[in-house]
Amino acid sequence: MDAQSRGRAENIDPADQWVLNPDTGEYELRLAPSAPQSPVPGPRRARSSGAGRARGRTAAPEREAPGREVPPRRRRGTPEEPPPGRRRGTPEEPPGRRGRRPAKKPKAKKVLLWTGGTMAFVVLATGAAGYLYLEHLNDNITSVSDDGASTGGFSKDKAINILVIGTDKRTGSGNESYGDKNSAGHADTTILLHVSKDRTNATALSIPRDLIVDVPDCPTQQEDGTDKVIPGSLGVRFNESLGQSGRTPSCTMRTVTELTGIKPDNFIVADFNAVKTLTSAVGGVEVCLAKDIDDDKSHLKLPAGTHTIEGEQALAFVRTRYSVGSGGDLSRIGLQQQFLSALMRKLKSNDTLTSPSKMIKLAEAGTKALTVDSQLDSINKLKDLGLELGKLNVKNLTFTTVPVVDNPTEAVKATVVLDESQAAEVFGLIKNDVSFTEVKQQKKKEKAAVAARLKGEKAPASEVRVRILNGGAEGGSAQEMLNWLQVEQGVTKSENAGNAPENLKRTTLEYAPDQAAQARRLADLLGLSGSAMKPGESVTNSQGLPAMTLTLGEDFEGAGTPLTPPDKAPDDIKKSTADKVECAE
């Protein structure tokens, strides 16, 4: 190698070491075969010897000894040896085109980046977009125990519920004038992100910080590893579920479960710095104002129209409330939702995801602002979660807010309470995995097949033979159903078979082909939909005869209450989708 070649090799732009693998549609890190492997660019935090910082962190990968030759990593789909003059994994260049990168952007991966808490969505998906770097960024990620408040972590074959929390805790320089000076970090902005089982749609449900709730008792792991139960509080603001009295994010998770009936799989927390660093990493986001804003509380001063904001200005934007709408927290939620939608459109429309250098910046900035629960504290989990989120289309991500009304006990309105009827409907839609947007979730033939399960002859109730299992309903539900079927509906060939081997979100009825007429009769009595009917096999009952299996899920509300879930969100629920441009008023 001559001096000029050595000079070029020693000053390689880290972004140029990433090339497109045409077989996988992903950018991959490629090093020259003769070059020693060097550390991934970007700052790394020094390890702390304190037990508090060490606990919950993922160990950083062991570095190679200085001067050791490391062969380049081969990934699936890459050739054994690249043709002369080409770098490994680089596609052929069209005639007349210069440069090493392909002319066409890959379509194999459509990774959608988000933010929540006001920025934790982006922090989360940054971990996915830059997951090849995450193994070098372990020390940036902080985790705390979920204290048994979660489901145990998301699953690839189920709907996903992620609780994202933005706190008002002051960390980092330049944040002294924001939030409560002595705040331990309250739940200032909270969003429950529900991703459908089939990954065709998602709902981001904002929970007002001034909503009056009951915070339950919270078993909480302390810094020294011991456990302590933090007493609950009745009739307090939702934001007190975090920070107050030593409460951790797991307590916010328990409060959300009590409020909505939905148990989150994981939580993610971000603070003020996330807004500033991540908006700067993507070059700012474009927002729209329907009027001039000069807010001396948030320090936002912008005329009407569209603006590209980042850093301090972006933080001021998402904190503004007195100059928009009614001047309350609900108005600020609307502003934050508009900001999140604009950010996602920006990330989806530009080349962020196909630019290695931008991915590096996002990964570095994002992981430093991220705190995750102990079930999500691994590189593979972050990667897997990001890939699941990447299957979504931005037009099918709906933002909505927990339905509330002014607190009737207050003369001066400062807090809100649940709008009981509408809130129950919204929570039910999410629990039953119903999209808030019109999504073609099934092909026409599949929908017709499901609907056909309810059509046809129905057997007499006296001929219906069924075993009843409790698969997530309240204790005693199977016996309650048995009594109702036998006494009030004449289904005398039914029996209580105890608890199911696993819990289900929705009640299901499994039956063999020759039991279809019985299944249709029972579905009619229970108000079951075709989707709750599962053609399969019969089981043997206590008398040795073939029987159907009715498993009562978490949606069971009592014998005689119809079990048909809604199939779409009502039109009167206020919502917006991430693909629409809206101007704050």
C-alpha positions as CSV (number, residue, x, y, z in Angstrom):
1,M,0.0,0.0,0.0
2,D,1.4,3.4,-1.0
3,A,1.4,6.5,1.2
4,Q,-1.6,8.0,-0.6
5,S,-3.6,4.8,-0.2
6,R,-2.7,4.6,3.5
7,G,-3.8,8.2,3.9
8,R,-7.2,7.5,2.4
9,A,-7.6,4.3,4.5
10,E,-6.8,6.1,7.8
11,N,-9.3,8.9,7.2
12,I,-12.3,6.8,6.1
13,D,-15.7,8.4,6.9
14,P,-17.5,6.0,9.2
15,A,-20.6,6.4,7.1
16,D,-18.7,5.1,4.0
17,Q,-18.0,1.8,5.8
18,W,-21.7,1.0,5.6
19,V,-22.9,-0.6,2.3
20,L,-26.2,-1.9,1.0
21,N,-26.6,-5.7,1.0
22,P,-29.0,-6.2,-2.0
23,D,-30.2,-9.5,-0.7
24,T,-31.4,-8.3,2.7
25,G,-32.2,-4.6,1.8
26,E,-30.1,-3.5,4.9
27,Y,-26.9,-1.4,5.2
28,E,-24.1,-3.4,6.8
29,L,-20.7,-2.5,8.3
30,R,-17.9,-3.6,5.9
31,L,-14.2,-3.3,6.8
32,A,-11.3,-4.0,4.4
33,P,-10.1,-7.6,4.9
34,S,-6.6,-6.4,5.8
35,A,-7.6,-3.7,8.2
36,P,-7.7,-4.2,11.9
37,Q,-11.2,-3.6,13.4
38,S,-11.4,-0.3,15.1
39,P,-14.0,0.9,17.6
40,V,-17.3,2.2,16.3
41,P,-17.3,6.0,16.1
42,G,-19.1,8.0,18.7
43,P,-18.7,8.7,22.3
44,R,-19.0,6.0,25.0
45,R,-19.8,6.6,28.6
46,A,-17.2,5.5,31.1
47,R,-18.4,2.7,33.4
48,S,-19.3,3.7,36.9
49,S,-18.0,1.6,39.8
50,G,-21.1,2.6,41.8
51,A,-23.7,-0.2,42.3
52,G,-26.6,2.1,41.4
53,R,-25.2,2.8,37.9
54,A,-24.1,-0.7,37.3
55,R,-27.4,-2.3,38.1
56,G,-29.7,-2.8,35.2
57,R,-27.1,-2.0,32.5
58,T,-26.1,-4.3,29.7
59,A,-22.5,-5.2,29.6
60,A,-20.6,-3.7,26.7
61,P,-19.0,-6.1,24.2
62,E,-15.3,-7.0,24.8
63,R,-13.0,-5.1,22.6
64,E,-10.3,-6.7,20.5
65,A,-6.7,-6.5,21.6
66,P,-4.7,-3.7,20.0
67,G,-3.3,-4.6,16.7
68,R,-5.2,-7.8,16.3
69,E,-6.4,-8.6,12.8
70,V,-10.1,-9.2,12.7
71,P,-11.7,-10.5,9.5
72,P,-14.7,-8.6,8.2
73,R,-18.1,-9.9,9.5
74,R,-20.1,-11.8,6.9
75,R,-23.9,-11.7,7.0
76,R,-26.5,-13.7,5.2
77,G,-26.7,-13.1,1.5
78,T,-23.2,-11.6,1.0
79,P,-20.9,-13.2,-1.5
80,E,-17.8,-15.2,-0.3
81,E,-15.4,-12.9,-2.3
82,P,-16.3,-9.6,-3.9
83,P,-15.4,-9.1,-7.6
84,P,-12.2,-7.2,-8.2
85,G,-12.5,-3.5,-7.7
86,R,-15.7,-3.7,-5.7
87,R,-16.3,-3.7,-1.9
88,R,-18.0,-6.6,-0.4
89,G,-21.8,-6.4,-0.5
90,T,-21.8,-3.3,-2.8
91,P,-24.3,-3.6,-5.7
92,E,-23.2,-3.0,-9.3
93,E,-23.4,0.7,-10.3
94,P,-25.3,1.8,-13.3
95,P,-23.3,3.1,-16.2
96,G,-22.3,6.8,-15.9
97,R,-23.1,6.9,-12.2
98,R,-20.3,7.8,-9.7
99,G,-20.0,6.9,-6.1
100,R,-20.3,3.8,-4.1
101,R,-23.9,4.0,-2.9
102,P,-26.8,2.6,-5.0
103,A,-29.1,4.8,-7.0
104,K,-32.2,3.1,-5.7
105,K,-33.2,3.2,-2.0
106,P,-34.0,-0.2,-0.5
107,K,-37.7,-1.2,-0.1
108,A,-37.2,-4.3,2.0
109,K,-37.2,-2.4,5.3
110,K,-39.7,0.3,6.0
111,V,-38.7,1.3,9.5
112,L,-40.9,3.9,11.1
113,L,-39.4,6.1,13.8
114,W,-41.4,7.5,16.6
115,T,-41.3,9.6,19.7
116,G,-43.3,9.6,22.8
117,G,-43.3,10.9,26.2
118,T,-42.9,13.6,23.6
119,M,-39.7,11.9,22.3
120,A,-39.6,8.3,23.5
121,F,-41.1,6.9,20.3
122,V,-38.2,8.2,18.3
123,V,-35.7,7.1,21.0
124,L,-37.3,3.6,20.8
125,A,-37.1,3.3,17.1
126,T,-33.7,4.9,16.9
127,G,-32.6,1.7,18.7
128,A,-34.1,-0.3,15.8
129,A,-32.7,1.9,13.0
130,G,-29.2,1.8,14.5
131,Y,-29.3,-1.6,16.1
132,L,-26.0,-2.6,14.6
133,Y,-24.5,0.2,16.7
134,L,-26.5,-0.5,19.8
135,E,-24.2,-3.3,20.9
136,H,-21.5,-0.6,21.1
137,L,-23.9,1.8,22.9
138,N,-24.9,-0.4,25.8
139,D,-23.5,1.9,28.4
140,N,-25.9,4.7,27.1
141,I,-29.0,2.7,28.0
142,T,-30.3,2.7,31.5
143,S,-32.9,0.3,32.8
144,V,-35.0,0.0,35.9
145,S,-37.1,-2.9,37.2
146,D,-40.7,-3.4,36.0
147,D,-41.4,-4.8,39.5
148,G,-43.8,-7.3,38.0
149,A,-46.1,-4.7,36.7
150,S,-45.7,-5.7,33.0
151,T,-46.9,-8.7,31.0
152,G,-43.3,-9.8,31.0
153,G,-42.4,-8.2,27.7
154,F,-43.8,-7.9,24.2
155,S,-44.3,-10.9,22.0
156,K,-43.9,-11.1,18.2
157,D,-47.2,-13.0,17.7
158,K,-49.4,-10.8,19.9
159,A,-50.6,-7.2,20.0
160,I,-48.0,-4.9,21.6
161,N,-48.7,-2.3,24.3
162,I,-45.8,0.1,25.1
163,L,-46.1,2.8,27.8
164,V,-44.0,5.8,26.8
165,I,-43.4,8.5,29.4
166,G,-41.9,11.9,29.2
167,T,-40.7,13.3,32.5
168,D,-40.2,16.8,33.8
169,K,-36.9,15.9,35.4
170,R,-34.0,18.3,34.9
171,T,-31.0,16.5,33.5
172,G,-28.2,17.9,31.4
173,S,-27.1,21.5,30.8
174,G,-29.5,24.2,29.7
175,N,-32.5,22.7,31.4
176,E,-32.4,24.7,34.6
177,S,-35.4,26.9,33.6
178,Y,-37.7,24.0,32.7
179,G,-40.1,22.1,34.8
180,D,-40.2,21.8,38.6
181,K,-36.8,22.6,40.1
182,N,-37.2,19.9,42.8
183,S,-39.0,17.4,40.7
184,A,-38.0,13.8,40.9
185,G,-39.4,13.3,37.5
186,H,-43.2,13.2,37.2
187,A,-45.2,11.6,34.4
188,D,-45.5,14.9,32.5
189,T,-46.5,13.4,29.2
190,T,-47.7,9.8,28.9
191,I,-48.8,7.8,25.8
192,L,-50.0,4.2,25.7
193,L,-48.9,2.9,22.3
194,H,-51.0,0.0,21.1
195,V,-49.7,-1.9,18.0
196,S,-52.2,-4.3,16.4
197,K,-51.5,-8.1,16.3
198,D,-51.3,-8.0,12.5
199,R,-49.1,-4.8,12.6
200,T,-51.4,-3.0,10.1
201,N,-52.3,-0.2,12.5
202,A,-51.5,1.4,15.8
203,T,-53.1,3.7,18.3
204,A,-51.2,6.3,20.5
205,L,-53.5,7.1,23.5
206,S,-52.4,10.2,25.4
207,I,-53.2,10.2,29.1
208,P,-53.7,13.8,30.6
209,R,-51.3,14.5,33.4
210,D,-54.1,16.3,35.3
211,L,-56.5,13.4,35.1
212,I,-57.7,12.4,38.6
213,V,-56.9,8.7,39.2
214,D,-56.4,6.2,42.0
215,V,-52.7,5.2,42.2
216,P,-52.5,1.7,43.6
217,D,-50.0,0.3,46.1
218,C,-46.7,-0.2,44.2
219,P,-44.1,-2.9,45.1
220,T,-40.9,-1.2,44.1
221,Q,-37.3,-2.4,43.9
222,Q,-35.0,0.1,45.7
223,E,-31.4,1.1,44.7
224,D,-29.9,-1.3,47.2
225,G,-31.9,-4.2,45.7
226,T,-34.5,-4.5,48.5
227,D,-38.2,-4.3,47.8
228,K,-40.6,-1.8,49.3
229,V,-44.3,-1.3,48.9
230,I,-45.1,2.4,48.2
231,P,-48.6,3.1,49.5
232,G,-51.2,4.1,46.9
233,S,-53.1,7.4,46.8
234,L,-56.8,8.0,46.0
235,G,-58.0,10.9,43.9
236,V,-54.7,12.4,42.8
237,R,-53.3,13.7,39.5
238,F,-52.1,11.0,37.1
239,N,-48.6,12.6,37.0
240,E,-48.0,11.7,40.6
241,S,-47.8,8.1,39.6
242,L,-44.1,8.7,38.9
243,G,-41.6,10.5,41.1
244,Q,-43.9,11.2,44.0
245,S,-43.0,9.3,47.2
246,G,-40.3,7.4,45.4
247,R,-42.6,5.9,42.7
248,T,-40.8,4.5,39.6
249,P,-42.2,3.9,36.1
250,S,-43.5,0.5,37.2
251,C,-46.0,2.4,39.4
252,T,-47.1,4.5,36.4
253,M,-47.6,1.1,34.6
254,R,-49.8,-0.2,37.4
255,T,-51.8,3.0,37.4
256,V,-52.4,2.7,33.6
257,T,-53.6,-0.9,34.1
258,E,-56.0,0.2,36.8
259,L,-57.3,3.0,34.7
260,T,-57.7,1.3,31.3
261,G,-57.7,-2.4,32.0
262,I,-54.8,-2.8,29.6
263,K,-51.5,-4.2,31.1
264,P,-48.5,-2.7,29.2
265,D,-45.8,-5.0,27.9
266,N,-42.9,-2.6,28.4
267,F,-42.2,1.0,29.3
268,I,-39.8,3.6,27.9
269,V,-38.9,6.9,29.6
270,A,-37.3,10.1,28.2
271,D,-36.6,13.5,29.6
272,F,-36.1,17.1,28.3
273,N,-32.8,16.3,26.6
274,A,-34.5,13.8,24.2
275,V,-36.5,16.5,22.5
276,K,-33.5,18.7,22.0
277,T,-30.9,16.2,20.9
278,L,-33.1,14.1,18.7
279,T,-34.7,16.9,16.7
280,S,-31.2,18.3,16.1
281,A,-30.0,14.9,15.0
282,V,-32.7,14.8,12.2
283,G,-32.1,18.4,11.1
284,G,-35.3,19.8,12.7
285,V,-39.0,19.1,12.1
286,E,-41.6,21.2,10.3
287,V,-44.6,22.4,12.3
288,C,-47.5,24.6,11.5
289,L,-49.2,27.4,13.5
290,A,-52.6,28.9,12.7
291,K,-51.7,32.0,14.7
292,D,-48.8,33.9,16.2
293,I,-47.4,32.5,19.5
294,D,-45.5,34.5,22.1
295,D,-45.5,32.3,25.2
296,D,-43.4,33.7,28.1
297,K,-43.8,30.4,30.1
298,S,-42.4,28.1,27.5
299,H,-40.3,30.8,25.8
300,L,-41.8,30.0,22.3
301,K,-42.1,32.9,20.0
302,L,-43.2,32.1,16.4
303,P,-45.4,33.8,13.9
304,A,-48.2,32.0,12.1
305,G,-47.2,29.7,9.3
306,T,-44.8,26.8,8.9
307,H,-41.5,26.6,10.7
308,T,-38.6,24.1,11.0
309,I,-37.7,23.7,14.7
310,E,-35.1,21.8,16.6
311,G,-33.2,21.8,19.9
312,E,-34.3,24.4,22.5
313,Q,-37.1,25.7,20.2
314,A,-38.5,22.2,19.7
315,L,-38.6,21.7,23.5
316,A,-40.4,25.1,23.9
317,F,-42.9,24.0,21.2
318,V,-43.9,20.7,23.0
319,R,-44.1,22.5,26.4
320,T,-46.4,25.3,25.2
321,R,-50.0,25.3,26.5
322,Y,-51.0,28.8,27.6
323,S,-50.9,30.2,24.0
324,V,-52.9,27.4,22.3
325,G,-56.5,26.2,22.6
326,S,-57.9,26.7,26.0
327,G,-54.5,27.1,27.6
328,G,-54.6,23.8,29.5
329,D,-52.9,20.5,29.4
330,L,-55.3,19.1,26.8
331,S,-54.3,21.9,24.4
332,R,-50.7,21.0,24.9
333,I,-51.4,17.3,24.2
334,G,-52.9,18.4,20.9
335,L,-49.7,20.4,20.1
336,Q,-47.5,17.4,21.1
337,Q,-49.5,15.1,18.9
338,Q,-49.1,17.5,15.9
339,F,-45.4,17.6,16.6
340,L,-45.0,13.8,16.7
341,S,-46.9,13.4,13.5
342,A,-44.7,16.0,11.8
343,L,-41.6,14.3,13.1
344,M,-42.7,11.0,11.7
345,R,-43.5,12.5,8.3
346,K,-40.1,14.1,8.2
347,L,-38.3,10.8,9.0
348,K,-40.3,8.9,6.5
349,S,-39.9,11.4,3.7
350,N,-36.2,12.0,3.8
351,D,-33.2,9.7,3.6
352,T,-32.6,9.3,7.3
353,L,-33.1,5.5,7.4
354,T,-30.8,5.0,4.4
355,S,-28.1,7.3,5.6
356,P,-25.6,5.5,7.9
357,S,-24.2,8.8,9.2
358,K,-27.7,10.0,10.3
359,M,-28.5,6.6,11.8
360,I,-25.3,6.9,13.9
361,K,-26.3,10.4,15.2
362,L,-29.8,9.1,16.0
363,A,-28.5,6.0,17.8
364,E,-26.0,8.1,19.8
365,A,-28.5,10.8,20.8
366,G,-31.4,8.4,21.3
367,T,-29.8,5.9,23.6
368,K,-28.4,8.6,25.9
369,A,-32.0,9.8,26.6
370,L,-33.5,6.4,27.1
371,T,-34.6,4.5,30.2
372,V,-36.2,1.1,29.6
373,D,-37.8,-1.5,31.8
374,S,-35.8,-4.6,32.8
375,Q,-37.7,-6.8,30.3
376,L,-36.4,-4.6,27.4
377,D,-32.8,-4.2,28.5
378,S,-31.1,-6.1,25.7
379,I,-29.9,-5.3,22.2
380,N,-31.9,-8.1,20.7
381,K,-35.1,-7.0,22.3
382,L,-34.7,-3.4,21.2
383,K,-34.0,-4.6,17.7
384,D,-36.9,-7.0,17.6
385,L,-39.3,-4.4,18.9
386,G,-38.1,-1.9,16.4
387,L,-38.6,-4.3,13.5
388,E,-42.1,-5.0,14.7
389,L,-42.9,-1.3,14.7
390,G,-41.3,-0.9,11.3
391,K,-44.1,-2.9,9.7
392,L,-46.5,-0.1,10.3
393,N,-47.7,2.6,7.8
394,V,-47.8,6.1,9.1
395,K,-51.3,6.7,7.7
396,N,-52.6,4.0,10.0
397,L,-51.1,5.4,13.2
398,T,-53.9,7.2,15.1
399,F,-53.4,9.8,17.9
400,T,-56.2,10.2,20.4
401,T,-56.7,11.2,24.0
402,V,-58.4,9.5,27.0
403,P,-61.9,11.1,26.9
404,V,-62.3,13.4,29.9
405,V,-64.5,16.2,31.3
406,D,-63.8,19.0,33.7
407,N,-63.7,18.0,37.3
408,P,-67.2,18.9,38.6
409,T,-66.0,19.3,42.2
410,E,-63.8,22.3,41.3
411,A,-64.9,25.9,41.1
412,V,-61.7,26.9,39.3
413,K,-61.1,24.1,36.7
414,A,-57.6,22.7,37.2
415,T,-58.1,18.9,36.8
416,V,-60.2,16.5,34.7
417,V,-62.0,13.2,35.3
418,L,-62.9,10.4,33.0
419,D,-65.8,10.7,30.6
420,E,-67.0,7.2,31.9
421,S,-69.1,6.1,28.9
422,Q,-66.8,7.2,26.1
423,A,-63.6,6.3,27.9
424,A,-64.8,2.7,28.4
425,E,-65.5,2.5,24.7
426,V,-62.0,3.7,23.8
427,F,-60.4,1.3,26.2
428,G,-62.5,-1.5,24.9
429,L,-61.5,-0.8,21.3
430,I,-57.8,-1.0,22.2
431,K,-58.3,-4.1,24.4
432,N,-60.1,-5.8,21.5
433,D,-57.4,-4.7,19.0
434,V,-59.7,-2.6,16.9
435,S,-58.2,-0.1,14.5
436,F,-59.1,3.6,14.8
437,T,-58.5,3.9,11.1
438,E,-60.0,2.0,8.1
439,V,-57.5,-0.7,7.5
440,K,-57.9,-3.7,5.2
441,Q,-57.0,-6.2,7.8
442,Q,-58.3,-9.2,5.9
443,K,-58.8,-10.2,2.3
444,K,-62.4,-10.4,1.1
445,K,-62.3,-14.2,1.0
446,E,-61.0,-14.4,4.5
447,K,-63.7,-12.0,5.8
448,A,-66.4,-14.0,4.0
449,A,-65.1,-17.2,5.5
450,V,-65.3,-15.7,9.1
451,A,-68.8,-14.4,8.5
452,A,-69.9,-17.8,7.1
453,R,-69.3,-19.5,10.4
454,L,-72.4,-17.9,11.8
455,K,-74.6,-18.9,8.8
456,G,-76.4,-22.2,8.6
457,E,-78.5,-24.5,10.7
458,K,-78.5,-24.2,14.5
459,A,-78.8,-27.2,16.7
460,P,-81.3,-27.1,19.6
461,A,-79.9,-25.8,22.9
462,S,-80.5,-29.2,24.5
463,E,-78.1,-30.8,22.0
464,V,-75.2,-28.4,22.6
465,R,-72.4,-30.2,24.4
466,V,-69.7,-27.8,25.8
467,R,-66.9,-27.6,28.3
468,I,-66.3,-24.2,29.9
469,L,-62.9,-22.9,30.9
470,N,-61.8,-19.7,32.6
471,G,-59.0,-18.2,30.5
472,G,-58.6,-14.7,32.0
473,A,-62.1,-13.7,33.3
474,E,-62.7,-13.0,37.0
475,G,-62.7,-15.9,39.4
476,G,-66.0,-17.9,39.4
477,S,-66.9,-16.9,35.8
478,A,-66.9,-20.4,34.5
479,Q,-69.4,-21.5,37.1
480,E,-71.5,-18.3,36.5
481,M,-71.6,-19.1,32.8
482,L,-72.5,-22.8,33.5
483,N,-75.5,-21.8,35.7
484,W,-76.7,-19.3,33.1
485,L,-76.5,-21.8,30.3
486,Q,-78.2,-24.6,32.1
487,V,-80.9,-22.8,34.0
488,E,-81.8,-19.9,31.6
489,Q,-80.8,-21.2,28.2
490,G,-81.4,-25.0,28.4
491,V,-77.9,-26.0,27.6
492,T,-77.9,-28.9,30.0
493,K,-75.0,-30.8,28.4
494,S,-72.5,-28.2,29.6
495,E,-69.9,-28.5,32.4
496,N,-67.3,-26.4,34.3
497,A,-63.8,-27.6,33.3
498,G,-61.9,-25.2,35.5
499,N,-59.0,-22.9,34.4
500,A,-57.6,-22.8,30.9
501,P,-53.8,-23.5,30.5
502,E,-53.3,-19.9,29.4
503,N,-55.2,-16.6,29.5
504,L,-56.8,-15.1,26.4
505,K,-57.7,-11.5,25.6
506,R,-61.0,-12.6,23.9
507,T,-63.5,-15.3,24.6
508,T,-63.3,-18.1,22.0
509,L,-65.3,-21.2,21.0
510,E,-63.4,-24.1,19.5
511,Y,-65.3,-26.9,17.7
512,A,-64.9,-29.7,15.3
513,P,-66.5,-29.6,11.8
514,D,-69.3,-31.9,12.8
515,Q,-70.2,-29.6,15.7
516,A,-70.8,-26.5,13.5
517,A,-74.5,-26.5,14.1
518,Q,-73.9,-26.6,17.9
519,A,-71.3,-23.9,17.7
520,R,-73.8,-21.6,15.8
521,R,-76.4,-22.1,18.5
522,L,-74.0,-21.3,21.3
523,A,-72.6,-18.3,19.4
524,D,-76.2,-17.0,19.0
525,L,-76.9,-17.4,22.7
526,L,-73.6,-15.7,23.8
527,G,-73.5,-13.0,21.2
528,L,-70.2,-14.3,19.8
529,S,-68.8,-13.0,16.5
530,G,-67.5,-15.2,13.7
531,S,-63.9,-14.3,14.6
532,A,-64.4,-15.7,18.1
533,M,-65.4,-19.1,16.6
534,K,-62.3,-21.3,16.0
535,P,-62.8,-24.4,13.8
536,G,-60.5,-27.1,15.2
537,E,-61.0,-30.3,17.2
538,S,-63.5,-31.6,19.8
539,V,-62.4,-32.7,23.3
540,T,-63.8,-35.4,25.5
541,N,-66.0,-34.3,28.4
542,S,-66.3,-36.0,31.8
543,Q,-68.7,-38.5,30.4
544,G,-66.3,-39.5,27.6
545,L,-68.3,-37.8,24.9
546,P,-67.1,-35.2,22.3
547,A,-67.6,-31.6,23.3
548,M,-66.8,-28.1,22.2
549,T,-64.5,-25.8,24.3
550,L,-65.7,-22.4,25.4
551,T,-62.8,-20.4,26.9
552,L,-63.8,-17.2,28.8
553,G,-61.3,-14.5,28.1
554,E,-60.5,-11.1,29.7
555,D,-63.4,-9.6,27.7
556,F,-66.0,-11.6,29.6
557,E,-68.1,-9.2,31.7
558,G,-70.8,-11.6,32.9
559,A,-73.2,-14.3,31.8
560,G,-75.8,-12.8,29.4
561,T,-73.6,-9.9,28.3
562,P,-73.0,-10.1,24.6
563,L,-69.4,-10.9,23.6
564,T,-69.4,-9.3,20.2
565,P,-66.6,-6.7,20.2
566,P,-66.9,-3.5,18.1
567,D,-65.4,-3.7,14.7
568,K,-64.6,0.0,14.2
569,A,-64.1,3.2,16.2
570,P,-67.1,5.5,16.4
571,D,-67.0,8.7,14.4
572,D,-67.4,11.0,17.4
573,I,-64.1,10.1,19.0
574,K,-61.6,12.9,18.5
575,K,-58.5,11.6,16.7
576,S,-55.9,12.4,14.1
577,T,-53.6,10.3,12.0
578,A,-49.8,10.8,11.6
579,D,-50.0,11.4,7.8
580,K,-52.2,14.5,8.1
581,V,-50.8,18.0,8.3
582,E,-52.6,20.1,11.0
583,C,-51.9,23.6,12.2
584,A,-52.1,24.4,15.9
585,E,-54.6,27.0,16.9
